[in-house]
Amino acid sequence: MKILFLSDGSSVHTKRWVNATVEQGNVVHLFSLAPINADDYPAHDFTFTDFALQKRAGGLSKLKYLKVLPELKKIVREFKPDIMHAHFATSYGLLGSLCGFHPFVLSVWGSDVFDFPRKSFLHKALLKHNLKAADKILSTSNIMAVETKKYTDKEIEVTPFGINTEQFRPEKVRRADFTPFSEEDIVVGTIKWVEKIYGMEYLIRAFSIVSAKHPELPLKLLIVGDGSERQNLEALAKELGLGEKVHFAGRVDYSKVHCFNNVMDVYSALSLYDSFGVAIVEAESCGKPVVVSNVGGLPEVVENGKTGFVVEKQNAEAAAEKLEMLVLDPDLREKMGKAGRERVMKLYDWNENVAQMMKIYNKINVK
């Protein structure tokens, strides 16, 4: 089968779908508005077209989409795909709808349905137009599917974005290889882009509350990731007197993410918004109990009270209460971590998710 992907080639999600689709024996061409690093794709047996279109404050100019449309139509003529699959409804989805090729599969990713249509009537109309053009609409979470249904009467199939449970598994790592922390430390951590939307401020404040309450405990906070808020958050940690208790590891290669998960005793993501929460699933797969905010798809990937805790967003005190329970009780951490691993194996195994996607492709291709 020949699949034409319209997606951001620099995204880890795109890389995983393209690699998996090629490994399943399909012929793939990837069309990306962002530059592609071929070394990020172990399954090298695919072709691609990329551009270096820069994002502006308000997103990519729709005029730029129109400029690349002739190139996309040329690729369709020459590649002759069986299926065109666009990822992100309001950018690549627009290209897919304007291209006019069918069958056209459209995956919604999050902000394209939660934020974009609320900007104006025109934004909402554009999303509806793209969804109307699609022959099949996919969502990674139930809550995102419900949100998407506000703009279309079409059926939406949920295709969870699973993970490699062999790579993300509980394993002993030497903390000194990745952090300045010792084996005796109790480490709370997160792996996210360091942006306001991911609520890092509330995690630091929650950690500060627990740390102040229990000065006798060797508590540490590990923040893995980079972004525009890093300097502000470093200043906040200093202001709260956390000093060497907090370590900003910066951005790390995805191949090392599971190692940083296994450095932690507790994982926390107090996002203000999050469409699915792949990072939380990865932490659970490593056997870590989690504390997350009640936004977007996060309550879907955490069984409250069993694999972790779901707390009110923007509430450092509520998060601190649950973090305190976990740092004080190693048996509870182990119990919840084990339950999280079992749940991920059942619901979010990447191989099962790829098999589901191949069934969708095959069903569409038969029609």
NULOGU-897913 format. One line per 3 residues: number of its first residue (from 1); their letters; for each residue y, x, z of C-alpha. Coordinates in nm, 2 decimals, decimal comma, always signed. Example, Ala and Ser with C-alpha at 12.3 -4.5 7.8 and 13.67 -1.06 7.14 Angstrom:
<pts>
1> as> -0,45 +1,23 +0,78 ~ -0,11 +1,37 +0,71;
</pts>
This chain:
<pts>
1> mki> +0,00 +0,00 +0,00 ~ +0,35 +0,12 -0,08 ~ +0,61 +0,07 +0,20;
4> lfl> +0,98 +0,12 +0,15 ~ +1,15 +0,17 +0,49 ~ +1,52 +0,11 +0,54;
7> sdg> +1,60 +0,27 +0,87 ~ +1,78 +0,55 +1,06 ~ +1,58 +0,86 +0,99;
10> ssv> +1,71 +1,03 +1,30 ~ +1,58 +0,77 +1,53 ~ +1,26 +0,85 +1,73;
13> htk> +1,15 +0,49 +1,66 ~ +1,18 +0,53 +1,29 ~ +0,99 +0,87 +1,31;
16> rwv> +0,70 +0,71 +1,49 ~ +0,67 +0,41 +1,26 ~ +0,69 +0,62 +0,94;
19> nat> +0,44 +0,88 +1,07 ~ +0,20 +0,61 +1,18 ~ +0,23 +0,41 +0,85;
22> veq> +0,16 +0,73 +0,65 ~ -0,14 +0,82 +0,88 ~ -0,28 +0,47 +0,80;
25> gnv> -0,31 +0,57 +0,44 ~ +0,00 +0,41 +0,30 ~ +0,25 +0,55 +0,06;
28> vhl> +0,60 +0,56 +0,22 ~ +0,96 +0,61 +0,11 ~ +1,23 +0,62 +0,38;
31> fsl> +1,58 +0,53 +0,29 ~ +1,82 +0,64 +0,56 ~ +2,20 +0,64 +0,60;
34> api> +2,17 +0,93 +0,84 ~ +2,04 +1,28 +0,76 ~ +1,67 +1,33 +0,79;
37> nad> +1,51 +1,64 +0,94 ~ +1,17 +1,66 +0,76 ~ +1,03 +1,87 +1,05;
40> dyp> +1,05 +1,56 +1,27 ~ +0,78 +1,40 +1,06 ~ +0,44 +1,56 +1,11;
43> ahd> +0,30 +1,32 +0,85 ~ +0,48 +1,51 +0,57 ~ +0,32 +1,31 +0,29;
46> ftf> +0,61 +1,08 +0,23 ~ +0,94 +1,08 +0,03 ~ +1,28 +1,01 +0,15;
49> tdf> +1,64 +0,95 +0,05 ~ +1,91 +1,02 +0,31 ~ +2,29 +1,02 +0,33;
52> alq> +2,55 +1,16 +0,57 ~ +2,75 +0,85 +0,64 ~ +2,95 +0,88 +0,96;
55> kra> +2,98 +0,60 +1,21 ~ +3,33 +0,48 +1,29 ~ +3,43 +0,32 +1,62;
58> ggl> +3,36 -0,02 +1,47 ~ +3,03 +0,08 +1,31 ~ +2,96 +0,18 +0,95;
61> skl> +3,20 +0,04 +0,70 ~ +3,03 -0,23 +0,50 ~ +3,20 -0,07 +0,19;
64> kyl> +2,98 +0,23 +0,25 ~ +2,67 +0,01 +0,23 ~ +2,79 -0,12 -0,10;
67> kvl> +2,83 +0,24 -0,23 ~ +2,47 +0,32 -0,16 ~ +2,33 -0,01 -0,29;
70> pel> +2,29 +0,11 -0,65 ~ +2,09 +0,41 -0,52 ~ +1,86 +0,17 -0,32;
73> kki> +1,81 -0,05 -0,62 ~ +1,72 +0,25 -0,83 ~ +1,46 +0,36 -0,57;
76> vre> +1,31 +0,01 -0,57 ~ +1,27 +0,03 -0,95 ~ +1,11 +0,37 -0,94;
79> fkp> +0,91 +0,35 -0,62 ~ +0,79 +0,00 -0,69 ~ +0,71 -0,09 -0,32;
82> dim> +0,47 -0,36 -0,22 ~ +0,68 -0,43 +0,09 ~ +1,04 -0,34 +0,20;
85> hah> +1,08 -0,32 +0,57 ~ +1,44 -0,29 +0,72 ~ +1,49 -0,19 +1,08;
88> fat> +1,81 -0,32 +1,24 ~ +1,93 -0,66 +1,11 ~ +2,30 -0,60 +1,06;
91> syg> +2,30 -0,26 +0,88 ~ +1,97 -0,19 +0,70 ~ +1,91 -0,56 +0,71;
94> llg> +2,23 -0,61 +0,50 ~ +2,11 -0,35 +0,25 ~ +1,78 -0,53 +0,23;
97> slc> +1,93 -0,87 +0,18 ~ +2,17 -0,74 -0,09 ~ +1,90 -0,55 -0,26;
100> gfh> +1,71 -0,88 -0,33 ~ +1,36 -0,73 -0,32 ~ +1,07 -0,93 -0,18;
103> pfv> +0,86 -0,93 +0,03 ~ +1,13 -0,83 +0,27 ~ +1,03 -0,76 +0,64;
106> lsv> +1,32 -0,74 +0,89 ~ +1,29 -0,59 +1,24 ~ +1,56 -0,67 +1,50;
109> wgs> +1,63 -0,39 +1,74 ~ +1,87 -0,53 +2,01 ~ +2,25 -0,50 +1,98;
112> dvf> +2,22 -0,64 +1,62 ~ +2,13 -0,98 +1,78 ~ +2,27 -0,95 +2,13;
115> dfp> +2,61 -0,81 +2,05 ~ +2,70 -0,81 +1,68 ~ +2,70 -1,19 +1,62;
118> rks> +2,93 -1,24 +1,92 ~ +3,21 -1,04 +1,77 ~ +3,34 -1,30 +1,53;
121> flh> +3,24 -1,59 +1,31 ~ +3,20 -1,35 +1,02 ~ +2,97 -1,13 +1,22;
124> kal> +2,75 -1,42 +1,31 ~ +2,75 -1,54 +0,94 ~ +2,64 -1,19 +0,82;
127> lkh> +2,35 -1,19 +1,07 ~ +2,24 -1,53 +0,96 ~ +2,26 -1,43 +0,60;
130> nlk> +2,03 -1,13 +0,65 ~ +1,78 -1,32 +0,86 ~ +1,77 -1,60 +0,59;
133> aad> +1,68 -1,34 +0,32 ~ +1,38 -1,20 +0,52 ~ +1,03 -1,32 +0,45;
136> kil> +0,91 -1,20 +0,79 ~ +1,12 -1,13 +1,11 ~ +0,98 -0,90 +1,38;
139> sts> +1,10 -0,84 +1,74 ~ +0,98 -0,59 +2,00 ~ +1,03 -0,83 +2,29;
142> nim> +1,01 -1,19 +2,37 ~ +1,36 -1,22 +2,50 ~ +1,50 -1,06 +2,18;
145> ave> +1,29 -1,31 +1,98 ~ +1,45 -1,60 +2,18 ~ +1,80 -1,46 +2,11;
148> tkk> +1,72 -1,41 +1,74 ~ +1,61 -1,78 +1,72 ~ +1,97 -1,88 +1,78;
151> ytd> +2,05 -1,76 +1,43 ~ +1,74 -1,87 +1,23 ~ +1,48 -2,14 +1,23;
154> kei> +1,21 -1,89 +1,10 ~ +0,91 -1,79 +1,30 ~ +0,96 -1,45 +1,48;
157> evt> +0,66 -1,24 +1,56 ~ +0,67 -1,01 +1,86 ~ +0,55 -0,66 +1,79;
160> pfg> +0,58 -0,45 +2,11 ~ +0,69 -0,09 +2,06 ~ +0,41 +0,08 +2,23;
163> int> +0,36 +0,44 +2,33 ~ +0,10 +0,72 +2,30 ~ -0,09 +0,67 +2,62;
166> eqf> -0,27 +1,00 +2,57 ~ +0,06 +1,19 +2,56 ~ +0,22 +0,98 +2,84;
169> rpe> -0,04 +0,99 +3,11 ~ -0,04 +1,10 +3,48 ~ -0,07 +1,47 +3,50;
172> kvr> +0,03 +1,75 +3,74 ~ +0,32 +1,96 +3,62 ~ +0,49 +2,25 +3,78;
175> rad> +0,84 +2,13 +3,87 ~ +0,98 +2,48 +3,86 ~ +0,90 +2,49 +3,49;
178> ftp> +1,14 +2,20 +3,42 ~ +1,38 +2,16 +3,71 ~ +1,52 +2,35 +4,01;
181> fse> +1,32 +2,11 +4,24 ~ +1,03 +2,21 +4,47 ~ +0,69 +2,05 +4,50;
184> edi> +0,79 +1,91 +4,84 ~ +1,09 +1,72 +4,70 ~ +1,08 +1,34 +4,65;
187> vvg> +1,23 +1,30 +4,30 ~ +1,39 +0,98 +4,17 ~ +1,47 +1,01 +3,80;
190> tik> +1,57 +0,85 +3,47 ~ +1,55 +0,94 +3,11 ~ +1,82 +0,77 +2,91;
193> wve> +2,13 +0,84 +2,70 ~ +2,41 +0,91 +2,94 ~ +2,63 +0,62 +2,84;
196> kiy> +2,80 +0,34 +3,03 ~ +2,56 +0,08 +2,89 ~ +2,27 +0,24 +3,08;
199> gme> +2,43 +0,21 +3,42 ~ +2,39 +0,57 +3,54 ~ +2,68 +0,52 +3,78;
202> yli> +2,48 +0,26 +3,98 ~ +2,17 +0,48 +3,99 ~ +2,38 +0,77 +4,14;
205> raf> +2,54 +0,53 +4,39 ~ +2,21 +0,38 +4,49 ~ +2,06 +0,73 +4,53;
208> siv> +2,36 +0,83 +4,74 ~ +2,30 +0,53 +4,98 ~ +1,93 +0,62 +5,03;
211> sak> +2,01 +0,99 +5,07 ~ +2,28 +0,92 +5,33 ~ +2,04 +0,70 +5,52;
214> hpe> +1,76 +0,95 +5,52 ~ +1,91 +1,30 +5,55 ~ +1,57 +1,42 +5,68;
217> lpl> +1,40 +1,36 +5,35 ~ +1,41 +1,61 +5,06 ~ +1,54 +1,36 +4,81;
220> kll> +1,64 +1,47 +4,46 ~ +1,78 +1,28 +4,16 ~ +1,69 +1,39 +3,81;
223> ivg> +1,89 +1,27 +3,51 ~ +1,75 +1,36 +3,17 ~ +1,96 +1,29 +2,87;
226> dgs> +2,31 +1,35 +2,74 ~ +2,61 +1,15 +2,63 ~ +2,98 +1,08 +2,67;
229> erq> +2,95 +0,98 +3,04 ~ +2,80 +1,31 +3,16 ~ +3,12 +1,47 +3,28;
232> nle> +3,23 +1,16 +3,47 ~ +2,89 +1,12 +3,63 ~ +2,88 +1,49 +3,74;
235> ala> +3,22 +1,43 +3,90 ~ +3,09 +1,11 +4,07 ~ +2,79 +1,30 +4,21;
238> kel> +3,02 +1,57 +4,35 ~ +3,26 +1,31 +4,49 ~ +2,97 +1,15 +4,68;
241> glg> +2,87 +1,48 +4,82 ~ +2,53 +1,50 +4,65 ~ +2,57 +1,86 +4,54;
244> ekv> +2,24 +2,02 +4,45 ~ +2,05 +1,70 +4,52 ~ +2,13 +1,59 +4,16;
247> hfa> +2,02 +1,78 +3,85 ~ +2,15 +1,69 +3,50 ~ +1,88 +1,83 +3,27;
250> grv> +2,06 +1,73 +2,95 ~ +1,89 +1,63 +2,63 ~ +1,53 +1,74 +2,60;
253> dys> +1,29 +1,74 +2,30 ~ +1,08 +1,42 +2,28 ~ +0,77 +1,63 +2,30;
256> kvh> +0,86 +1,73 +2,65 ~ +0,96 +1,38 +2,78 ~ +0,62 +1,32 +2,94;
259> cfn> +0,66 +1,64 +3,14 ~ +0,98 +1,52 +3,29 ~ +0,83 +1,18 +3,36;
262> nvm> +0,56 +1,36 +3,56 ~ +0,82 +1,56 +3,76 ~ +0,93 +1,23 +3,91;
265> dvy> +0,80 +1,03 +4,20 ~ +1,00 +0,72 +4,11 ~ +1,16 +0,62 +3,78;
268> sal> +1,47 +0,40 +3,76 ~ +1,67 +0,24 +3,48 ~ +1,97 +0,03 +3,60;
271> sly> +2,09 -0,06 +3,25 ~ +2,37 -0,31 +3,19 ~ +2,18 -0,40 +2,87;
274> dsf> +1,85 -0,29 +2,72 ~ +1,66 -0,47 +2,45 ~ +1,31 -0,35 +2,53;
277> gva> +1,28 -0,05 +2,75 ~ +1,04 +0,20 +2,58 ~ +1,15 +0,47 +2,83;
280> ive> +1,03 +0,25 +3,12 ~ +0,70 +0,19 +2,95 ~ +0,66 +0,57 +2,91;
283> aes> +0,73 +0,62 +3,28 ~ +0,48 +0,35 +3,38 ~ +0,22 +0,51 +3,15;
286> cgk> +0,27 +0,83 +3,35 ~ +0,18 +0,64 +3,66 ~ +0,53 +0,61 +3,80;
289> pvv> +0,66 +0,31 +3,99 ~ +0,99 +0,18 +3,85 ~ +1,31 +0,02 +3,96;
292> vsn> +1,50 -0,16 +3,68 ~ +1,78 -0,41 +3,63 ~ +1,72 -0,77 +3,53;
295> vgg> +1,87 -0,73 +3,18 ~ +1,73 -0,78 +2,83 ~ +1,36 -0,69 +2,79;
298> lpe> +1,33 -0,49 +3,11 ~ +1,18 -0,77 +3,32 ~ +0,91 -0,80 +3,04;
301> vve> +0,79 -0,45 +3,08 ~ +0,79 -0,45 +3,46 ~ +0,58 -0,68 +3,67;
304> ngk> +0,81 -0,73 +3,97 ~ +0,65 -0,64 +4,29 ~ +0,34 -0,50 +4,12;
307> tgf> +0,44 -0,22 +3,89 ~ +0,78 -0,18 +4,03 ~ +1,09 -0,38 +4,12;
310> vve> +1,35 -0,58 +3,92 ~ +1,69 -0,59 +4,08 ~ +2,03 -0,75 +4,00;
313> kqn> +2,23 -0,54 +3,75 ~ +2,54 -0,36 +3,87 ~ +2,42 -0,38 +4,23;
316> aea> +2,37 -0,03 +4,38 ~ +2,28 -0,18 +4,72 ~ +2,00 -0,39 +4,58;
319> aae> +1,86 -0,09 +4,38 ~ +1,89 +0,13 +4,69 ~ +1,68 -0,11 +4,90;
322> kle> +1,39 -0,09 +4,65 ~ +1,43 +0,29 +4,60 ~ +1,42 +0,33 +4,98;
325> mlv> +1,09 +0,14 +5,00 ~ +0,93 +0,36 +4,74 ~ +1,06 +0,70 +4,87;
328> ldp> +0,94 +0,61 +5,22 ~ +0,59 +0,49 +5,12 ~ +0,38 +0,73 +4,91;
331> dlr> +0,09 +0,48 +4,92 ~ +0,31 +0,21 +4,76 ~ +0,42 +0,46 +4,49;
334> ekm> +0,06 +0,53 +4,41 ~ -0,05 +0,17 +4,41 ~ +0,24 +0,05 +4,18;
337> gka> +0,21 +0,36 +3,96 ~ -0,16 +0,29 +3,90 ~ -0,09 -0,08 +3,83;
340> gre> +0,18 +0,02 +3,58 ~ -0,05 +0,26 +3,39 ~ -0,32 -0,02 +3,37;
343> rvm> -0,06 -0,27 +3,24 ~ +0,06 -0,03 +2,97 ~ -0,29 +0,05 +2,86;
346> kly> -0,35 -0,33 +2,82 ~ -0,02 -0,43 +2,65 ~ +0,16 -0,13 +2,50;
349> dwn> -0,09 +0,11 +2,36 ~ +0,06 +0,25 +2,04 ~ -0,27 +0,24 +1,84;
352> env> -0,30 -0,13 +1,91 ~ +0,07 -0,19 +1,81 ~ +0,02 +0,00 +1,48;
355> aqm> -0,30 -0,20 +1,41 ~ -0,09 -0,52 +1,46 ~ +0,18 -0,40 +1,22;
358> mki> -0,08 -0,31 +0,95 ~ -0,23 -0,66 +0,98 ~ +0,12 -0,80 +0,92;
361> ynk> +0,17 -0,58 +0,62 ~ -0,17 -0,67 +0,47 ~ -0,12 -1,04 +0,53;
364> inv> +0,22 -1,03 +0,35 ~ +0,09 -0,81 +0,07 ~ -0,19 -1,06 -0,01;
367> k> +0,05 -1,35 -0,06;
</pts>
